[in-house]
Amino acid sequence: MLSLSVFLIFIGIVLYFTVVVDMFKQKIWLGFLGLFLFPFTYYHAFKNYTGNKLRMGLLLVVTTLVPFTYIQLELSAAGSELEPFLTSVGESNLLSCSLESSVMSSGGVTFYTLFCSSKLSESLKYTSESELVDVYWKNIIQPALSAYRDSFGKVEGKGVVLGIKSPSSLMACYKIENPGNVIEAWSSGLSEPCG
């Protein structure tokens, strides 16, 4: 799968530069548009480009496939890397989590999104959103961090955004960077969970 993504990236780069050179030959402004904004301006580039439409179409397909392939590779790696942590917190009845199809990067760290529920959340009391985050931190996240550090926390350059659903239709969200440092905590609604 990795060799496929490298091949797609190589083909994408070659196609990109051949199309951009051809765009410069046609119109200078079209060349600059293609050089700096090509992936974001499909419609305008395709509409004004009178060169090889097959090459342009291939480039559009490749620039769409490269990020999709990257996300699929990351998610397949995440499944196996997170499995020991998810098993551990599941067996201890602390959390029941599912891996979402969301991958983001920040400062060279890849973050996966986990949405979880906990049997403890029914008995925990809070009066505000900030108190929700604090109560869940003390009763759920702190105990889960020991399992996290012993499993997924050992993987360098990774982290999770962990969202725990509360009975009041709020989520307590924690951004955890390996080896197990909570770098941000907040609450959000279920319409845009941990967004």
N, C-alpha and C positions, 0 to 999 in steps of 0.2 A: 504494500500500500504506500510506503514511503517513496519507493522508486517511481510509482505512478505520479505522486504529487510533484516530485522533482522534475519528471518529464513534462508534466503540464505547465509548470513554472517556466521551464526552458522554452517550450513551444510558445507560451504566452509572451515572453520577452522578445523572441524573434519576430512573431507576428506583430507585436506592438510597434517595434521600431520600423518594420517595413511599411506598415500602414501610416505611421506618423511622417516618415520621409515622403511618401506619396502625397500626403495631405499638404505638406509644405510646398511641393511642386505645384499643386493646384491653386491654393490660396494661402498666403502667409498667416492670416488670422485663424484659418482652420487648422493649420499646423500647430500653432500655439495652443489652441483649444485641445487638440488631441494630445499634445505633449504633456500638458499639466493637468487636464481634467478628463481624460478619456473615459475612465471607468464610470464617471458620474454624468456624462453627457452623451449617452447612447443615441438618443433621438436626434439631437442636432448634428452630431458627427455623421450619423448614417444618412440623414436627410441631405446634407451638403456635400457628401463624399461621392464623387462620380468615378472613382477608381474601381479596383477589383472588389466587388461586393462579396464574393465568396471568402476572400481573405479577411475582410471586415467582419463577416458573419462568424468565421472561425475564431477571430480574436474576441468577439463578444461572448461566444460560448466558453472559451478558455478562461476569460477574466471572471466569468460566473462560476466555473467549476473549481478554480483554485481556492477561493475562500470556503466553498462548500466542502471540498475535500479536506482542507485543514481542520475545519470544525468537526467533521466526522472522525478524523484521526484522533483529535484531542478527546472527543467523547468516548471513543473506544478505549483509549488509554486510561481515561478517568474511571471508567467502569471497573477495570481490574485494579487500579491503584487505590480506589476508595472502598473496595469490597471488604478488606479486613476491618476497617473502621465501622462501616455500616453493619457488619455482622456483630461486632462487639457491642455497639450501643443497642442493637436490636435484641440481642440475647439478654442484656441487662434490663430490658424493658424501659430504657431511658428515652430513646427516640426511635421513631419509625420514619425513615427518610426515602425520598426518591430523587434520583439525579435528573435535573432538567436539561433541556437541549440548549443551554445558554453557556457560552464560553466568552470570557473577557480577559483582557490583559491590562496590567497597570504596573509600570515601573519594572518591566521584565518578569513579572510574576503572572502566571496563568491562573485565573480563578474559575472554578466550577460552581454551579448553583445547586444547592440542595434544599428542597422543601420538606419539612419534617412536621410530625405531630408527636405529642407526648401525652402519656396517660396522666402525668403529674399536672398538666396544665389545668385540669378540671378542679383541682384542690388549691391552686395558687391564687391568692387574692392580690388585687392591685386597684388603684383608683385613677391612674393617669397613664398615658402612653410611656412617659419616661420611667414610671414605676414598673410598668410591664417589662421593659427592657432590663431593669435592675433585678427584679424578682426572678425572671427567667435566667438571668446571668448566674445568680447565686445558686439556684436550685437545679438547673438543667445543664447549662453550658459548662460551668466549672467542673462538675463530675465527668462530663463528656470529653473535656480537654485531655484528661489523662489517657483515655483510649485513643484520642486523636494523635497525641504526641508519640504514642507507641506504634502507630500504624502509618496512616497517611502523612503525618507530620514529619516523617523521615525523608519524604520525597522533596528534593530541592526545587525551588523555583515554582512552587504550586501553592494553592490556597483554595478556600471555599467561601462562598457567601451562603450562610446557613440561615434559613428562615423557618421559624417555628410558629405554627398557627395557634392562635389563642381562641377560647370559646366566644370572645367578643368580636369576632371577625377582624381582628388585627393580627399583624405578624410582627414578632420580635426578630430583628435581622442582625446578624453578626458577620463581619468580614474578618476572616481568620487567615493569616499568612503563616506558612510553615516556618518554624517547627511547632507552632501553636499559639502565636501571638494574635490577640484580638486587636485589630487596628481601628475598627469602627463598629459602633453599635447604634441602632436606630429602630424605630417602629414604622410600619407602613400599613396601608389598607390592603384588602385582598384584590382590589381592582388592578393595582400595579404592585404585586408583591415584591418587596425588597428592591424596588426600582429607584 
